[in-house]
Amino acid sequence: MSNSTPNLSSRCAIAQFPGIYKQGPGVLAELPALLAGLRAGKALVLAGSNAWAQAGRTLAQQPGLIHLPFTGECTSAEIDRVARAAREGGHAAVVGLGGGKVIDTARAVAHCAGELLFIAAPTVASTDAPTSATTVVYQADGSFSHYLRSRNPAAVLVDTALIARAPVRFLVAGMGDALSTWFEAESCRRSGAANVCGGLATLAAGAIARLCYDTILADGSHAMSACLAQVVTPAFERVVEANTLLSGLGFESGGLASAHAVHNGLTRIPGCHGALHGEKVAFGVLVGLVLTGASSAQIREVLGFCRAVGLPVCLADLGCANPTPGELQVAAEVACASGESIHNESGGMNPARVLAALIAADRLGREFAALKPGGN
């Protein structure tokens, strides 16, 4: 997603935030009171079967909350289906309960159904979707389609007791998404590109993006251990906040660049369809570091972190051990499509450069992983 315009010098700095962010064990139970405070008497709760099984008993008996099952993909057809239900049901708010695609769909529905209130209630810390105004819309086959900009949520409720019971893979994928935040914000700062809000980054956005990176590097392994034990610890809370709030504020108000564009390209490779968003973004970070000529020390630091927490360092880790030259070429072309965020990087970006970086990053990752367990 690129929001750059020819007249950057006249643009002011812009930052966007959700109305309320609340994080801690058990905060989902506060949803009815929150809705009452927002004067939203009737809310549609969009949730998949797993999220509803985990959290539904907290909400099922609450008057004014109507559950609608999510079909599993954030497509234009799914957004239209749920928006019709929201309009026909006379709902004042839409709640996205679950992972990133549920939350993205609920945000788009709230916008398309008539600017209803939107509340994000993540049950996993796998993406930074809950805080933002950006919806990533996919094709039915899971490939990237387009972005939709609307409004930031009126509220975000992050129940860390629920998130600690989710599979650890989701927490790790969230760290992969968060890993990109500082690098992409820095790229936008260096090039003078617009952030996702359509303006220049504030000092706060840069500081938040850097704090996001520092937090996951410092606490990522400890947070994984807590999640594996299904307990909430201070380190776990910090990483959930980094994955959700710091990364969300950092990417939106700091800007996107190569990592997310490479992610979008990777969605066109069938072998990568089983990988989570943050897993593909993490490999996109490595591709971006190669593409922009990062130092060997910086690349080793990122590779070491990825190996330590179990993030992908090569295409085989994404489920695509032997991509064809044609598949890699398509991925590079999609990453460089007109308007893509890769053009926020300094210097001209084209498919040939991205293809070379994909191949080189994959080799670097395989060589690093082969050194010894942990890649050190």
C-alpha positions as CSV (number, residue, x, y, z in Angstrom):
1,M,0.0,0.0,0.0
2,S,1.5,3.3,-1.1
3,N,0.1,6.6,-0.2
4,S,2.9,8.8,-1.6
5,T,2.0,11.9,-3.6
6,P,4.1,14.3,-5.7
7,N,3.9,17.2,-3.1
8,L,5.3,15.7,0.0
9,S,6.8,19.0,1.2
10,S,3.3,20.5,1.8
11,R,1.9,17.5,3.7
12,C,1.6,17.6,7.4
13,A,2.4,14.8,9.8
14,I,-0.5,12.5,10.5
15,A,-1.0,9.7,13.1
16,Q,-4.1,7.6,13.8
17,F,-5.2,5.6,16.8
18,P,-8.1,3.5,18.1
19,G,-10.4,5.2,20.5
20,I,-9.8,2.9,23.5
21,Y,-7.2,0.1,23.9
22,K,-7.6,-2.2,26.9
23,Q,-5.4,-5.3,27.5
24,G,-5.3,-7.8,30.3
25,P,-6.8,-11.1,31.5
26,G,-10.6,-11.2,31.3
27,V,-11.2,-7.9,29.6
28,L,-13.5,-9.5,27.0
29,A,-16.1,-9.7,29.8
30,E,-16.3,-5.9,29.7
31,L,-17.7,-5.8,26.1
32,P,-21.4,-5.4,27.1
33,A,-20.5,-2.5,29.4
34,L,-18.3,-0.9,26.8
35,L,-21.1,-1.1,24.2
36,A,-23.5,0.4,26.6
37,G,-21.1,3.3,27.2
38,L,-20.8,3.8,23.5
39,R,-24.6,3.8,23.3
40,A,-24.6,0.8,20.9
41,G,-27.5,-1.3,22.1
42,K,-27.3,-4.1,19.6
43,A,-24.1,-5.5,18.2
44,L,-23.3,-8.2,15.6
45,V,-20.4,-10.4,16.8
46,L,-18.5,-11.9,13.8
47,A,-16.5,-14.9,15.0
48,G,-15.3,-18.2,13.6
49,S,-16.1,-21.5,15.3
50,N,-12.9,-21.8,17.2
51,A,-13.0,-18.2,18.6
52,W,-16.7,-18.6,19.5
53,A,-16.0,-21.9,21.3
54,Q,-13.2,-20.2,23.3
55,A,-15.0,-16.9,24.0
56,G,-18.6,-17.4,23.3
57,R,-19.6,-18.6,26.7
58,T,-18.5,-15.2,28.0
59,L,-20.8,-13.4,25.6
60,A,-23.6,-15.8,24.5
61,Q,-26.0,-14.9,27.3
62,Q,-25.5,-11.2,26.9
63,P,-28.6,-9.4,25.5
64,G,-28.0,-7.4,22.4
65,L,-25.1,-9.5,21.2
66,I,-25.9,-11.6,18.1
67,H,-23.3,-14.1,16.8
68,L,-22.7,-14.6,13.1
69,P,-20.3,-17.3,12.0
70,F,-17.3,-16.2,9.9
71,T,-16.6,-18.2,6.7
72,G,-12.8,-18.1,7.0
73,E,-11.6,-15.6,4.4
74,C,-11.8,-11.8,4.2
75,T,-13.2,-11.4,0.7
76,S,-15.4,-8.8,-0.9
77,A,-18.2,-11.4,-1.0
78,E,-17.9,-12.1,2.7
79,I,-17.8,-8.4,3.5
80,D,-21.0,-7.9,1.5
81,R,-22.7,-10.9,3.2
82,V,-22.0,-9.7,6.7
83,A,-22.8,-6.1,5.9
84,R,-26.3,-7.2,4.7
85,A,-26.8,-9.0,8.0
86,A,-25.7,-6.0,9.9
87,R,-28.1,-3.7,8.0
88,E,-31.0,-6.1,8.1
89,G,-30.5,-6.7,11.8
90,G,-30.5,-3.1,12.7
91,H,-27.1,-3.4,14.5
92,A,-25.4,-0.3,15.8
93,A,-21.9,-2.0,16.1
94,V,-19.9,-4.8,14.7
95,V,-17.5,-6.8,16.8
96,G,-14.6,-8.8,15.2
97,L,-13.9,-11.7,17.6
98,G,-10.9,-13.9,16.5
99,G,-7.9,-13.5,14.3
100,G,-6.8,-10.9,11.8
101,K,-9.1,-11.9,8.9
102,V,-12.2,-11.9,11.1
103,I,-11.2,-8.5,12.5
104,D,-10.4,-7.1,9.0
105,T,-13.8,-8.3,7.8
106,A,-15.7,-6.8,10.7
107,R,-13.9,-3.5,10.2
108,A,-14.9,-3.4,6.5
109,V,-18.4,-4.4,7.4
110,A,-18.8,-1.6,9.9
111,H,-17.7,0.8,7.2
112,C,-19.8,-0.6,4.4
113,A,-22.9,-1.1,6.4
114,G,-23.2,2.6,7.2
115,E,-20.3,3.7,9.4
116,L,-21.3,1.5,12.4
117,L,-19.1,1.3,15.5
118,F,-16.3,-1.2,15.2
119,I,-14.8,-3.0,18.1
120,A,-11.8,-5.4,17.7
121,A,-11.6,-8.3,20.2
122,P,-8.6,-10.5,19.1
123,T,-8.4,-14.0,20.5
124,V,-4.9,-14.4,19.1
125,A,-1.9,-12.0,18.9
126,S,-1.1,-13.0,15.3
127,T,-1.3,-9.7,13.5
128,D,-1.5,-5.9,14.1
129,A,-4.9,-5.8,12.5
130,P,-6.9,-5.0,15.6
131,T,-5.9,-1.3,16.1
132,S,-5.8,-0.1,12.5
133,A,-8.1,1.4,9.9
134,T,-6.8,-0.9,7.1
135,T,-8.5,-4.0,5.9
136,V,-6.5,-6.5,3.7
137,V,-9.0,-8.0,1.2
138,Y,-8.1,-11.4,-0.3
139,Q,-9.4,-13.5,-3.2
140,A,-11.3,-16.7,-2.4
141,D,-8.1,-18.7,-3.1
142,G,-6.2,-16.8,-0.4
143,S,-4.2,-14.5,-2.7
144,F,-4.0,-10.8,-2.0
145,S,-6.7,-8.6,-3.7
146,H,-6.6,-5.0,-2.4
147,Y,-6.5,-2.8,0.7
148,L,-9.6,-1.0,2.0
149,R,-9.2,2.1,4.3
150,S,-12.0,3.0,6.7
151,R,-11.8,4.0,10.4
152,N,-9.8,2.9,13.4
153,P,-11.8,0.9,15.9
154,A,-13.8,2.6,18.6
155,A,-12.3,0.1,21.0
156,V,-9.9,-2.8,21.2
157,L,-10.3,-5.4,23.9
158,V,-7.2,-7.7,24.2
159,D,-8.0,-10.5,26.6
160,T,-4.5,-12.0,27.4
161,A,-6.0,-15.0,29.2
162,L,-7.7,-16.1,26.0
163,I,-4.6,-15.3,23.9
164,A,-2.4,-17.4,26.2
165,R,-4.6,-20.4,25.5
166,A,-4.2,-20.1,21.7
167,P,-1.5,-22.2,19.8
168,V,1.9,-20.6,20.2
169,R,2.3,-20.5,16.4
170,F,-0.1,-17.5,16.3
171,L,1.9,-15.5,18.9
172,V,5.1,-16.2,16.8
173,A,3.4,-15.1,13.6
174,G,2.4,-11.9,15.4
175,M,6.1,-11.4,16.1
176,G,6.8,-11.8,12.4
177,D,4.3,-9.1,11.6
178,A,5.8,-6.9,14.3
179,L,9.3,-7.6,13.1
180,S,8.6,-5.5,10.0
181,T,7.3,-2.4,11.7
182,W,10.5,-0.6,12.5
183,F,12.2,-1.5,9.2
184,E,9.4,-0.3,7.1
185,A,8.8,2.8,9.1
186,E,12.6,3.6,8.8
187,S,12.4,3.1,5.0
188,C,9.5,5.6,4.8
189,R,11.4,8.0,7.0
190,R,14.6,7.8,4.8
191,S,12.7,8.1,1.5
192,G,10.2,10.7,2.6
193,A,7.3,8.5,1.6
194,A,3.9,8.9,3.1
195,N,2.6,6.7,5.9
196,V,-0.5,4.6,5.6
197,C,-2.6,7.6,6.9
198,G,-1.4,9.7,3.9
199,G,0.9,12.0,5.7
200,L,4.4,12.1,7.1
201,A,5.3,10.1,10.2
202,T,5.3,11.7,13.6
203,L,8.2,11.3,16.0
204,A,5.9,9.2,18.1
205,A,5.3,6.8,15.3
206,G,9.1,6.3,14.9
207,A,9.6,5.8,18.6
208,I,6.7,3.3,18.8
209,A,8.0,1.3,15.8
210,R,11.5,1.1,17.4
211,L,10.0,0.0,20.8
212,C,8.1,-2.7,18.9
213,Y,11.3,-4.1,17.5
214,D,13.2,-3.9,20.8
215,T,10.4,-5.5,22.7
216,I,10.0,-8.6,20.6
217,L,13.8,-9.1,20.5
218,A,14.0,-8.8,24.3
219,D,10.9,-10.8,25.3
220,G,10.0,-13.0,22.4
221,S,11.4,-16.3,23.7
222,H,10.1,-15.7,27.2
223,A,6.6,-14.9,25.8
224,M,6.7,-18.1,23.8
225,S,7.5,-20.2,26.9
226,A,4.5,-18.5,28.8
227,C,2.2,-19.3,25.9
228,L,3.3,-22.9,25.7
229,A,2.5,-23.1,29.4
230,Q,-0.8,-21.2,28.8
231,V,-0.1,-18.6,31.4
232,V,0.1,-14.8,31.4
233,T,3.4,-13.3,32.5
234,P,4.8,-9.8,32.2
235,A,7.0,-10.8,29.2
236,F,3.9,-12.3,27.5
237,E,1.9,-9.1,28.1
238,R,4.7,-7.0,26.6
239,V,4.9,-9.1,23.5
240,V,1.1,-9.2,23.0
241,E,1.2,-5.4,23.3
242,A,4.0,-5.2,20.8
243,N,2.3,-7.5,18.3
244,T,-1.0,-5.7,18.6
245,L,-0.7,-2.1,19.7
246,L,2.9,-1.1,19.0
247,S,3.0,-2.8,15.6
248,G,-0.5,-1.5,14.7
249,L,0.3,2.1,15.5
250,G,3.8,1.8,14.1
251,F,2.9,0.4,10.7
252,E,-0.1,2.8,10.2
253,S,1.5,6.0,11.4
254,G,5.0,5.0,10.4
255,G,4.4,3.5,7.0
256,L,4.8,0.3,5.0
257,A,7.5,-0.7,2.6
258,S,9.0,-3.8,1.1
259,A,8.1,-6.5,3.7
260,H,4.4,-6.3,3.2
261,A,4.7,-5.9,-0.6
262,V,6.8,-9.1,-0.7
263,H,4.1,-10.8,1.5
264,N,1.5,-9.9,-1.1
265,G,3.7,-11.4,-3.8
266,L,4.1,-14.6,-1.8
267,T,0.4,-15.1,-1.6
268,R,0.5,-15.8,-5.4
269,I,2.7,-18.9,-4.8
270,P,0.4,-21.9,-4.0
271,G,3.0,-23.5,-1.8
272,C,2.9,-20.6,0.6
273,H,-0.9,-20.6,1.1
274,G,-0.6,-22.6,4.4
275,A,1.7,-19.9,5.9
276,L,0.2,-17.3,8.2
277,H,0.3,-13.6,7.4
278,G,3.1,-12.8,9.9
279,E,5.2,-15.8,8.7
280,K,5.2,-14.5,5.2
281,V,5.9,-10.9,6.4
282,A,8.9,-12.2,8.4
283,F,10.5,-13.6,5.3
284,G,9.5,-10.4,3.5
285,V,11.7,-8.6,6.1
286,L,14.7,-10.7,5.1
287,V,14.0,-10.0,1.5
288,G,13.7,-6.3,2.2
289,L,17.0,-6.3,4.1
290,V,18.8,-7.9,1.1
291,L,17.0,-5.6,-1.3
292,T,18.0,-2.4,0.5
293,G,21.6,-3.4,1.2
294,A,21.4,-3.9,5.0
295,S,24.6,-4.8,6.8
296,S,25.5,-8.4,7.4
297,A,25.3,-7.7,11.2
298,Q,21.7,-6.5,10.8
299,I,20.7,-9.5,8.7
300,R,22.3,-11.9,11.1
301,E,20.4,-10.3,14.0
302,V,17.1,-10.8,12.3
303,L,18.0,-14.3,11.2
304,G,19.0,-15.2,14.7
305,F,15.8,-13.9,16.1
306,C,13.7,-15.7,13.6
307,R,15.5,-19.0,14.3
308,A,15.1,-18.5,18.0
309,V,11.4,-18.1,17.9
310,G,10.6,-20.3,15.0
311,L,9.8,-17.8,12.3
312,P,10.6,-18.7,8.6
313,V,14.1,-17.9,7.3
314,C,13.6,-19.4,3.8
315,L,10.9,-20.4,1.4
316,A,10.9,-24.0,2.5
317,D,9.9,-22.8,6.0
318,L,6.8,-21.3,4.3
319,G,5.9,-24.6,2.7
320,C,7.4,-23.8,-0.7
321,A,10.7,-25.8,-0.9
322,N,10.9,-25.9,-4.6
323,P,9.2,-22.8,-6.2
324,T,9.3,-22.7,-10.0
325,P,11.1,-19.7,-11.7
326,G,7.7,-18.7,-13.0
327,E,6.2,-18.6,-9.5
328,L,9.0,-16.5,-8.1
329,Q,8.7,-14.1,-11.1
330,V,5.0,-13.7,-10.5
331,A,5.7,-13.0,-6.8
332,A,8.2,-10.3,-7.7
333,E,5.9,-8.7,-10.2
334,V,3.0,-8.6,-7.7
335,A,5.3,-7.1,-5.1
336,C,6.2,-4.3,-7.6
337,A,2.6,-3.6,-8.8
338,S,1.7,0.0,-9.2
339,G,0.8,1.6,-5.8
340,E,2.5,-1.2,-3.8
341,S,4.3,-0.2,-0.6
342,I,7.6,-1.4,-2.0
343,H,7.8,1.9,-3.9
344,N,8.2,3.6,-0.5
345,E,11.8,2.3,-0.5
346,S,14.6,4.6,-1.7
347,G,15.7,3.9,-5.2
348,G,13.7,2.5,-8.1
349,M,12.2,-0.9,-7.4
350,N,11.4,-3.4,-10.1
351,P,10.7,-7.1,-10.5
352,A,14.2,-8.0,-11.5
353,R,15.7,-6.5,-8.3
354,V,13.0,-8.1,-6.1
355,L,13.5,-11.5,-7.8
356,A,17.2,-11.4,-7.1
357,A,16.5,-10.4,-3.5
358,L,14.0,-13.3,-3.1
359,I,16.6,-15.8,-4.3
360,A,19.4,-14.4,-2.3
361,A,17.4,-14.2,1.0
362,D,16.2,-17.7,0.6
363,R,19.8,-18.9,0.2
364,L,21.0,-16.8,3.1
365,G,18.3,-18.3,5.3
366,R,19.0,-21.9,4.3
367,E,22.7,-21.4,4.9
368,F,22.1,-19.8,8.3
369,A,19.7,-22.6,9.3
370,A,22.3,-25.2,8.3
371,L,25.0,-23.8,10.6
372,K,23.6,-25.6,13.7
373,P,20.4,-25.7,15.7
374,G,19.4,-22.2,16.5
375,G,21.4,-20.8,13.6
376,N,24.1,-19.2,15.8
